[in-house]
Amino acid sequence: MLKFKNLSEQIFLSAFTAAVVTVVTVGFLWVKEINTRFDEEAATLKTAQINSRKELIRTQVDEVKAFIDFEKGRTEDEIGRFISAGLENILASAGQIAKYEKHNELLSSLISLALNLQTDIFILDKEGMFLAHSSMPELIGSHVFTYKDADELSPYETLFKNALTGFKANTRFRSAPKEERSPLDISASAALEKRSGLIIGVQINRELFLGRMREKIFRSLAHMSLGQDGYFIVADFDGYLHANFGSFYDPPLYFEKFQDSTGKYPYLEIKEFLEKEDGTFYSYLYPRRKGGKPLNKISYFAADRELNAIYGTGLYIDDIEAEYEAEKTVMAARTKKSIIQTVAVLLVTLIVISLIARRISERIKRSFGSFMLFFERGRDENARIAPDELFFTEFRILAEYANRMIDERIGFENRLEEKHLALLKETEEKQETEKRFKTVIAVMREGVLIQDGQGRIISINASLREMFGIGDTGIIGRTLESVGLKFTDETDNVTGSFCPPIAACRTNGKPSVDSIIGLKKPDGNTSWFIVNVMPLFTSNADRVDKTAATFSDISTRKELHDELEKTRASLENAQTISNIGNWEWNLRSGRLWLSRMFYTIHGIREGQEVVLESFLEKVHEHDRNRLKKHLQDLARKNIPFETEYKVSDQSGQDKWVHAKAVTSVLKNGEKVITGTVQDITAMRKAQHELKNAYFKLNEYVEIIDENVIVSETDKKGLITSVSKAFCLVSGFSREELIGKKHNDFKYDRNDPPTADDIRFMVLSGEKWTGEVRNRRKNGELYWVKATVSPKFNPDGTVIGMLSVRQDITDRKKVEELSLTDELTGLHNRRFFNSVLSAELKRVRRDSKFLTFVLLDVDKFKEYNDTYGHTQGDMVLKSVAHCLKGFMLRSSDYSFRLGGEEFGLLFSGLDEEKSAEFLEKIRGALENLMIEHTGNPASKFVTSSFGGICVNLAKYPKIDMDSLYKAADEELYKSKDAGRNRISLRTMG
């Protein structure tokens, strides 16, 4: 058993032993951890390299998939264009041939034409019977609904129904299988040929296009590669290889029974995976392109079943292994170095720990001896122990406990003595204070009021009685409320006979400082006071026992303050309106005063301390030194200045400031600088814009002759001169234009306003501006924006007209697109909002009838639910097409306002004629005979109409909202009455 001479030696040996064990254990565990981490990092590195290469392979295959999808889309477009072109050619020829040939001859001619166009043709009558079919003659004489394709659908019936609505119909289907052939993938399109009344359609075998696309894709993949040996492999689900090692095989090689050196069948396994999934990784043995033994290769394959294609690429594992071994060698060297460094650090740590343990044991011995010596002195002499002479916290804590006991003993003795002396002194001071307090409040200029907890007056001095205008008898013991005084708050609102600050203090027990109250006097004037209230609590501090309040009369000061505030507010309002601020700087005292607008103009937070340097930081660097010199010259040499400079506000925007400043000397000899600042940003901007406008005007003058469409006419409206630009845009020569009227070149001579309308207005001295549809020499339509002004001779008589025009044809085309509903081709709600207001003004000016109608497709939601949204879109197109056929005048408008809601706007028809016109439209919509089993009003698609016909000569003040609201209300009446009907309101 070990024996120790003393505690310090035992602590040293224990600490040293523990350190040795700890260092050896930590060293062993650390070296073991380094080796474990090396193995884990090596494994992680290999996995990461393999995963990185796998992701690279997969990305390459995904890019190929995107390429294939692009080629599919391009081929679909090619098929669509081919069918559309073939159908258009046949329809155009059918319309011409139908004039001269009989029915059977027409069918033969169209079939021959289709053969020349390399398409199949089918022809139906309006009952849906096959009259001809170049590739399926067995269908001739049968109805379209009898044919079912490979998916048990009726594609020809769908084409027939859609074509009857007047639109070209398209579909894709797989033909019904036959014994001698599998189903064909077919695209077809059909339309109604109006002259002959036949439904003519064309169809093609899509395999012709898909085969070319497939060969193009396979050839492209054959030449793609990933690295030196990462060529793409392309095969199909039938077991044939089409491309490998950068070569395209034509014919393809039989590949299904290919085995690698392990006996595996890679193709069959890949095919099995891809029959269930779209892509898979696969490892197998395969030689490099230049030959040699088979090597382990990892690949990624994907499938495209529509193309009957399996394609993929890969990398050889031995390339990854070489990189892995190189990285592993570097990691091993790094690990060995780390182990050597760790051992060295642990040895140094052991030495340091032994030295520290030896020093600690020596200090424990010294501290214990010092503590015992101090403890004996404290016990006998009340002497405190000095903790700073002890080395360890534990000994210092013991010393503090001992010192605390000594201090408490001394303190207790001293407190007993002090308490006795303080009690005697407090009694004397209390008596003296009461005497002095009574003397002071009697002579104070301020009013003093002391009340008990119930508000009864205990003491009130003479000054307060005079302020309140009350006598000196019978006051003590009463409340202020009983005296009948009327107090007001700071805004001069009467609060009653109680003083608000005192009442609040008595309730919440909190002091009230510098409260302002008023006292209404019998003559109607108000005296103003500053009140300070202090609560005095009971001995146990549970409630307010008394309140002491002082009152200072500030009536005169408040009147001056209110007047000053009014003046200041008026000045600040004037400065705000005019964007002017001012400032004042006392050079002797250094006091700087800035107005509110000064802060605002310079983007400085109001009240922020401003010195010269911080102010100049706000000024633009190009103006800073100049402004600083102006201020210095003004302060030192009394030189006034007026200047402009730029500052940046809080949002970073630049402002221009105009500044003026002068010096003056006050009566007391103090020198003061006074200045003004004004925000002139807007004025500067206007000057800049005016300058730019001047330069632009000069540029316009130089080019106007070649680029502006200008013409002059005499009082009869005959053209007397035109610019070169006019000739270019119209296509007419100068000789062809001069002597003619502008109306001769309009697209529609009846378009409002006519040339004569404009001439009468301009010859009266007014200017006309508007948009006009004109006709070029080649018959094309073009739009111009025209401004027509009167021409005067020197005596002021109108002698003709000057017209300046701008070609806005492109803008009108863009506007037409932005104002047209994409699905139906009708005007959209945006155009409706603009044209309704314009038509109101025009028809009101002409004192005519204006009719506005809303119509809804009946039970359209149920139609979509039953027949599908595609058929629903076809219904909307059919309705729109029908509406267009009735709205033929330039002042007739049809709109799609949203969903199944449409609008009609026309003028010039009274109530009776409007109703007749709308009934024709309603009947035409029903006669489209579009089946609708969910419509209670008819077995076909129908519409409900609601409208208003107003005589604007009698009701000129009716507006857009009133028209729309009235039409909407009538539409609901039509629906409530059973749908498929018209409800028209009349005004006039």
Order of alpha helices (4+ residues) and beta strands (2+ residues): alpha-alpha-beta-beta-alpha-beta-beta-beta-alpha-beta-beta-beta-beta-beta-alpha-beta-beta-beta-alpha-alpha-beta-beta-alpha-alpha-beta-beta-alpha-beta-beta-beta-alpha-beta-beta-alpha-alpha-alpha-beta-beta-beta-alpha-beta-beta-alpha-alpha-alpha-beta-beta-beta-alpha-alpha-beta-alpha-alpha-beta-beta-alpha-beta-alpha-beta
